[in-house]
Amino acid sequence: GTEVPRTCPYAEPARRQGARQPFQGGTMLWLPDIEGRDIIYVLYNEATWQLYDDTWDESQPESDPAITPPQGLYQPIRGFGKVWRNHPEVQSGLNWAIANESAVPVTYQRQMQESIGGVVYIQVESGPLLRLSGLGGTGSTWTALP
């Protein structure tokens, strides 16, 4: 292959079989084995986002039977459900899922830069390229690139 110049501003893109679930207030994305961990992105419709580690495993319940979504809507399960149930800001920001989660190919690329604060690019299937700036806490924003 061709040599990547040392000044290249991007890390190698990572292609993963991830998962996506649409909600009334945004989208949850699961990316396995990104920089050594499984992560969940919460992308809100108002163009902010949060980042969580996926700590769910097979020994834990998939969902909470005490939570009953309105007709036609869904309680997220597994890793999405754990983040959604354990973080009130996620539950209030996303509200209910409007479909079940589905497996999707995801491309992830981190922009390499010396300054504090990261920029990450994510593309789900053949959708728009999303530019996420910030570290996943307060003030982190995303935009879809043309």
DAVENCOR-V746645 format. One record per helix or strand. SS is the DSSP state (helix for helix, strand for strand). FROM is the first residue (numbers start at 1). LEN is the number of residues. Records with the same first field share a line. If there is no record, write none. Layout:
SS = FROM-LEN / FROM-LEN
//
This chain:
strand = 10-1 / 14-10 / 26-9 / 37-8 / 48-6 / 74-1 / 97-1 / 102-10 / 119-6 / 129-5 / 141-4
helix = 78-9 / 88-7
//
